[in-house]
């Protein structure tokens, strides 16, 4: 498979910048996966969540959505919490503390 065919599959390939500053695709081997940070591994294994986060960031940047205060305590800044990654613009605004609690409750259920 040519490197250009691997690009859409984050589990098989990763875009990297070479020493000349141009992007190239490398094949993800077991050794490469071991060197990835835990955040990079999570990103690779959760493409739908990454898509939803990216879509929300883009909408905020374009002014289509405004950040709000935490729905629970009113604190700012607040993070957008997706209950359903298929609906990237439907978020609950939660401060970091309540966002973590929402994820803990989701894992326990």
C-alpha positions in Angstrom: 0.0 0.0 0.0 1.4 3.4 -1.0 1.9 6.0 1.8 -0.7 8.3 0.3 -3.3 5.5 0.7 -2.5 5.1 4.4 -3.2 8.7 5.3 -6.9 8.4 6.0 -6.4 5.5 8.5 -5.0 6.9 11.8 -4.3 3.5 13.2 -2.1 2.5 10.3 -0.3 5.8 9.6 0.7 9.0 11.2 1.5 12.3 9.6 5.0 13.6 10.7 7.1 16.5 9.7 10.5 15.4 8.3 13.6 17.5 8.8 12.8 19.6 5.8 9.5 20.7 7.3 7.3 18.8 4.8 4.7 16.4 6.0 5.0 12.7 5.2 3.2 9.6 6.2 4.9 6.8 8.2 3.6 3.3 8.8 2.6 2.7 12.4 4.6 -0.3 13.6 4.4 -1.9 17.1 7.6 -0.1 18.0 6.2 3.3 16.9 3.0 2.7 18.8 5.0 2.0 22.0 6.7 5.4 21.7 3.4 7.3 21.4 2.2 9.2 24.4 -1.0 8.1 26.1 -2.8 11.0 24.6 -1.6 10.1 21.1 -2.7 6.5 21.6 -6.2 7.7 22.8 -6.4 10.0 19.7 -5.6 7.1 17.4 -8.2 4.8 19.0 -11.0 7.4 19.2 -11.4 8.9 15.7 -15.0 9.9 16.2 -14.3 11.7 19.4 -11.4 13.5 17.7 -13.7 14.5 14.8 -16.3 15.9 17.2 -13.7 17.9 19.2 -12.3 19.3 16.0 -15.7 20.3 14.7 -16.6 22.0 17.9 -13.2 23.9 18.0 -13.8 25.0 14.4 -17.4 26.2 15.2 -16.1 28.2 18.2 -13.3 29.7 16.1 -15.8 30.7 13.4 -18.2 32.3 15.9 -21.0 29.7 15.2 -21.0 28.6 18.9 -20.1 30.6 22.0 -18.5 29.2 25.1 -20.7 29.3 28.1 -20.2 29.0 31.9 -20.4 25.7 33.6 -24.0 24.4 33.7 -23.5 23.1 37.3 -21.6 25.8 39.1 -21.4 28.8 36.7 -17.6 28.8 36.7 -15.6 29.9 33.7 -13.8 28.7 31.6 -15.8 25.7 30.8 -15.2 22.8 28.4 -17.7 21.4 26.0 -18.7 17.9 27.0 -20.1 15.6 24.2 -22.8 13.1 25.4 -23.0 11.9 21.8 -20.0 12.2 19.4 -22.4 11.9 16.4 -23.7 15.3 17.4 -20.6 17.5 17.7 -22.4 20.8 18.1 -24.6 19.5 20.9 -22.5 19.9 24.1 -22.9 20.6 27.8 -20.6 23.3 29.1 -18.8 22.0 32.2 -15.9 23.3 34.3 -12.9 21.0 34.5 -14.1 19.6 37.9 -17.6 18.8 36.7 -16.3 17.5 33.3 -14.1 15.0 35.1 -17.1 13.9 37.3 -19.2 13.4 34.2 -16.6 11.1 32.7 -16.3 9.2 35.9 -20.1 8.7 36.0 -20.0 7.6 32.4 -17.4 5.0 33.1 -19.1 3.7 36.2 -22.5 3.2 34.3 
